[in-house]
Amino acid sequence: MSDATPTTDSPGFDDMARDIAEVPAVEVIVTVAVNLMSAAAVKLGLTEDGDEHKDLDEARKLVHALAGLLDASTTEISSFHAAPLRDGLKSLQLAFREASLVPDEPGQGPGEKYTGPVFG
């Protein structure tokens, strides 16, 4: 059985809290958005492995969460950060629409509640 006692090699909660305290909120928001985009791309089958990890139900959730995050943070992050994230979101929404055997009605796709209808 392994010892669960933290070692000096692994950072403790205080160290992690101090590190995150030094990161600007915009950077945290952008990092989370990029992680959501990456996960959605994998679930849409847009990686080298393609269909191996494809799961449109999971992709829908991730794209919707990304759209919600971007909608909620629009006034908090500059257009320098927001514009490429919105472009990435639209690309994911279009990829979802193309991957769906039965496409959603315009305005009903993932995240379209926040972005409005996305047309291919």
C-alpha positions as CSV (number, residue, x, y, z in Angstrom):
1,M,0.0,0.0,0.0
2,S,1.3,3.5,-0.8
3,D,1.9,6.2,1.7
4,A,-0.6,9.1,1.2
5,T,1.6,11.6,3.0
6,P,2.6,14.5,0.7
7,T,6.2,14.7,-0.2
8,T,8.3,17.8,-0.7
9,D,8.3,16.9,-4.4
10,S,4.6,17.5,-4.8
11,P,3.2,20.9,-4.3
12,G,0.8,21.4,-1.4
13,F,-2.5,23.3,-1.4
14,D,-0.9,26.5,-0.1
15,D,1.7,26.4,-2.9
16,M,-1.0,25.8,-5.5
17,A,-3.2,28.5,-4.1
18,R,-0.3,31.0,-4.2
19,D,0.5,30.0,-7.8
20,I,-3.1,30.4,-9.0
21,A,-3.3,33.7,-7.1
22,E,-0.6,35.1,-9.4
23,V,-2.5,34.2,-12.6
24,P,-4.8,36.9,-14.0
25,A,-8.5,36.0,-14.3
26,V,-8.4,36.5,-18.1
27,E,-5.6,33.9,-18.4
28,V,-7.7,31.4,-16.3
29,I,-10.8,32.0,-18.5
30,V,-8.8,31.6,-21.7
31,T,-7.1,28.5,-20.5
32,V,-10.4,26.9,-19.5
33,A,-11.9,27.9,-22.9
34,V,-8.9,26.3,-24.8
35,N,-9.3,23.1,-22.7
36,L,-13.0,23.0,-23.6
37,M,-12.2,23.6,-27.3
38,S,-9.6,20.8,-27.3
39,A,-11.8,18.3,-25.6
40,A,-14.7,19.2,-28.0
41,A,-12.4,18.7,-31.0
42,V,-11.4,15.2,-29.7
43,K,-15.1,14.3,-29.1
44,L,-16.0,15.5,-32.6
45,G,-13.3,13.2,-34.1
46,L,-11.2,16.1,-35.4
47,T,-7.9,14.6,-34.2
48,E,-5.5,12.1,-35.9
49,D,-7.3,9.2,-34.1
50,G,-10.6,10.5,-35.6
51,D,-13.5,8.2,-34.9
52,E,-11.7,6.4,-32.1
53,H,-12.8,9.0,-29.6
54,K,-15.8,10.4,-31.4
55,D,-18.8,11.0,-29.2
56,L,-21.3,13.6,-30.4
57,D,-23.3,13.6,-27.1
58,E,-20.1,14.5,-25.2
59,A,-19.1,17.0,-27.9
60,R,-22.5,18.7,-27.6
61,K,-22.0,19.3,-23.9
62,L,-18.5,20.6,-24.3
63,V,-19.4,23.0,-27.1
64,H,-22.4,24.2,-25.1
65,A,-20.3,24.8,-22.0
66,L,-17.7,26.7,-24.2
67,A,-20.4,28.9,-25.6
68,G,-21.8,29.7,-22.2
69,L,-18.4,30.5,-20.8
70,L,-17.6,32.8,-23.7
71,D,-21.0,34.5,-23.5
72,A,-20.6,35.1,-19.7
73,S,-17.1,36.4,-20.0
74,T,-17.5,38.6,-23.1
75,T,-17.3,41.8,-21.0
76,E,-14.5,40.4,-18.9
77,I,-11.9,39.5,-21.6
78,S,-10.7,41.8,-24.3
79,S,-11.5,41.3,-28.0
80,F,-7.9,40.3,-28.4
81,H,-8.7,37.1,-26.5
82,A,-12.4,36.8,-27.3
83,A,-12.3,37.0,-31.2
84,P,-10.1,33.9,-31.7
85,L,-12.1,32.0,-29.1
86,R,-15.4,32.9,-30.8
87,D,-13.9,31.8,-34.2
88,G,-12.9,28.5,-32.7
89,L,-16.4,28.0,-31.2
90,K,-18.0,28.7,-34.5
91,S,-15.7,26.2,-36.2
92,L,-16.6,23.6,-33.6
93,Q,-20.3,24.3,-34.0
94,L,-20.0,23.9,-37.8
95,A,-18.0,20.6,-37.3
96,F,-20.8,19.4,-35.0
97,R,-23.4,20.2,-37.6
98,E,-21.4,18.4,-40.3
99,A,-20.8,15.3,-38.1
100,S,-24.5,15.0,-37.1
101,L,-26.5,12.5,-39.1
102,V,-29.6,14.4,-38.3
103,P,-28.6,18.1,-38.0
104,D,-30.3,20.3,-35.4
105,E,-32.6,23.0,-36.5
106,P,-30.9,26.4,-36.9
107,G,-30.6,27.9,-33.4
108,Q,-30.9,24.5,-31.7
109,G,-27.3,23.2,-32.1
110,P,-24.8,23.2,-29.2
111,G,-24.2,26.6,-27.9
112,E,-26.5,28.3,-30.3
113,K,-28.6,29.4,-27.4
114,Y,-25.8,31.8,-26.7
115,T,-24.4,32.5,-30.2
116,G,-27.5,32.5,-32.3
117,P,-27.9,30.1,-35.3
118,V,-24.8,28.8,-37.0
119,F,-25.2,28.0,-40.7
120,G,-22.8,25.9,-42.8
